Amino acid sequence: MCILSDQTLHERIHELILDPDTSLINPASIDIRIGQFLKYEHESTWDLREQGPYLLQPKEFVLVSTYEHLMVPNDLCMELKLKSTSARLGFDHSVAFHFDPGWSGIGTMEIHNMNRLQTLTLEYGQRFAQIIYHKLDRPVLNPYQGRYQHATSVEAAK
């Protein structure tokens, strides 16, 4: 596998993001922005927040959607990583960062405030993470068709 460069990302951007903003392309990744927030309230109840800012309390966990509608062609796989600035502030997204070939939709990030005392701010539209596309040796025979296919907003597990 190899990682797609900015040149290839520019060439294939319309296969990767619906209504793309090419200013988000980096040398080997594409910045993504924050969309909706889903906060766990109590007893399996989640509260959807459409816009920010959202003050993430120390040790608090929220689900955050990508602003962008992402797509993974059958010859690629994608991973989502925090931008280094987000990680250095104390945000953590260390789980569920792989997207299979064939997946398409609004991505959900599992975000945790790792600080013990400091509140962190999440803003709607904020550049927060980046996606990295890897080229597969050949297109897959069985693209992703799981329950998160064509997600239209942030989703909690059921």
C-alpha positions as CSV (number, residue, x, y, z in Angstrom):
1,M,0.0,0.0,0.0
2,C,1.0,3.6,-0.5
3,I,-0.4,6.9,0.8
4,L,-1.9,9.2,-1.8
5,S,0.0,12.5,-2.3
6,D,-1.5,15.9,-2.7
7,Q,-1.2,15.6,-6.5
8,T,-3.3,12.4,-6.5
9,L,-5.7,13.9,-3.9
10,H,-6.4,16.9,-6.2
11,E,-6.9,14.6,-9.2
12,R,-9.3,12.3,-7.3
13,I,-11.0,14.7,-4.9
14,H,-14.4,14.3,-6.4
15,E,-14.2,10.6,-5.7
16,L,-13.2,11.2,-2.1
17,I,-15.4,14.0,-0.8
18,L,-18.9,15.2,-1.9
19,D,-18.7,18.9,-2.6
20,P,-15.0,19.2,-1.8
21,D,-13.1,22.2,-0.6
22,T,-9.6,21.8,-2.2
23,S,-8.1,24.2,0.3
24,L,-8.3,21.4,2.8
25,I,-5.8,19.2,0.9
26,N,-2.4,18.8,2.6
27,P,0.8,17.1,1.2
28,A,-0.5,13.6,2.1
29,S,-3.9,14.1,3.8
30,I,-7.1,16.1,3.7
31,D,-8.3,18.1,6.6
32,I,-11.8,17.5,7.8
33,R,-14.0,19.7,9.9
34,I,-16.4,19.2,12.8
35,G,-20.1,18.7,12.1
36,Q,-22.7,17.7,14.7
37,F,-22.1,16.6,18.3
38,L,-23.7,13.7,20.1
39,K,-23.4,13.8,23.9
40,Y,-24.3,10.9,26.2
41,E,-26.8,12.1,28.8
42,H,-27.9,9.2,31.0
43,E,-29.4,5.7,30.7
44,S,-28.6,5.2,27.1
45,T,-29.9,8.6,26.0
46,W,-27.9,10.7,23.6
47,D,-28.4,14.5,23.0
48,L,-27.8,15.7,19.5
49,R,-26.3,19.2,19.2
50,E,-26.4,20.7,15.7
51,Q,-23.9,23.6,16.2
52,G,-21.1,24.6,18.5
53,P,-19.3,25.8,20.4
54,Y,-19.4,22.8,22.7
55,L,-17.3,22.8,25.9
56,L,-15.9,19.4,26.3
57,Q,-15.3,18.9,30.0
58,P,-12.2,17.1,31.4
59,K,-12.4,13.3,30.8
60,E,-15.8,13.8,28.9
61,F,-16.5,11.7,25.8
62,V,-18.6,12.8,22.8
63,L,-19.4,11.6,19.3
64,V,-18.6,14.1,16.6
65,S,-19.6,13.9,13.0
66,T,-17.4,15.0,10.1
67,Y,-18.7,18.1,8.3
68,E,-17.7,16.5,5.0
69,H,-19.4,13.6,3.3
70,L,-16.6,11.1,2.8
71,M,-16.2,8.4,0.2
72,V,-13.8,5.5,-0.1
73,P,-13.4,4.1,-3.6
74,N,-12.9,0.3,-4.0
75,D,-9.2,0.7,-4.7
76,L,-8.5,2.6,-1.5
77,C,-8.9,2.4,2.3
78,M,-9.0,5.5,4.5
79,E,-7.9,6.3,8.1
80,L,-8.8,9.3,10.2
81,K,-6.3,10.9,12.5
82,L,-6.4,14.0,14.7
83,K,-4.5,17.0,13.5
84,S,-1.4,17.3,15.7
85,T,-2.7,20.7,17.1
86,S,-6.0,18.9,18.2
87,A,-4.0,16.2,19.9
88,R,-1.6,18.6,21.6
89,L,-4.6,20.4,23.2
90,G,-5.6,17.2,24.8
91,F,-8.2,15.7,22.4
92,D,-8.0,12.0,21.8
93,H,-9.4,9.9,19.0
94,S,-7.6,6.6,19.4
95,V,-10.3,4.1,18.3
96,A,-12.3,3.2,15.2
97,F,-10.3,5.2,12.7
98,H,-10.3,2.8,9.7
99,F,-12.8,3.1,6.8
100,D,-13.1,0.2,4.4
101,P,-13.2,0.4,0.6
102,G,-16.7,1.1,-0.6
103,W,-17.8,3.1,2.5
104,S,-19.5,6.4,2.0
105,G,-21.2,8.8,4.3
106,I,-20.8,11.2,7.2
107,G,-18.0,9.9,9.5
108,T,-18.3,9.6,13.3
109,M,-15.3,10.4,15.5
110,E,-15.2,9.2,19.1
111,I,-13.6,12.2,20.9
112,H,-12.3,12.3,24.5
113,N,-10.9,15.2,26.5
114,M,-7.8,13.7,28.1
115,N,-7.1,16.7,30.3
116,R,-7.8,16.3,34.0
117,L,-8.7,20.0,34.6
118,Q,-9.0,21.9,31.3
119,T,-12.2,22.3,29.3
120,L,-11.7,22.1,25.5
121,T,-13.8,23.8,22.9
122,L,-15.3,22.1,19.9
123,E,-16.5,24.4,17.1
124,Y,-18.8,23.5,14.3
125,G,-16.7,23.8,11.0
126,Q,-13.4,23.7,12.9
127,R,-10.5,21.9,11.2
128,F,-10.0,19.1,13.6
129,A,-8.8,15.9,12.0
130,Q,-7.4,14.6,8.7
131,I,-8.0,11.7,6.4
132,I,-5.3,9.6,4.8
133,Y,-6.0,7.4,1.8
134,H,-4.0,4.3,1.2
135,K,-3.9,2.7,-2.3
136,L,-4.7,-1.1,-2.3
137,D,-2.8,-3.6,-4.4
138,R,-6.1,-4.1,-6.4
139,P,-9.7,-3.1,-6.0
140,V,-11.7,-5.1,-3.5
141,L,-14.2,-7.8,-4.5
142,N,-16.6,-7.1,-1.6
143,P,-16.9,-3.4,-0.7
144,Y,-18.2,-2.3,2.6
145,Q,-22.0,-2.8,3.1
146,G,-22.3,-2.6,6.9
147,R,-24.7,-0.7,9.1
148,Y,-22.8,2.7,8.9
149,Q,-22.9,2.7,5.1
150,H,-24.5,6.0,3.8
151,A,-24.6,7.6,7.3
152,T,-26.2,11.0,7.1
153,S,-25.3,12.3,10.6
154,V,-23.4,11.3,13.8
155,E,-24.4,7.8,15.0
156,A,-24.2,6.1,18.3
157,A,-23.9,2.3,18.6
158,K,-27.2,0.5,19.2
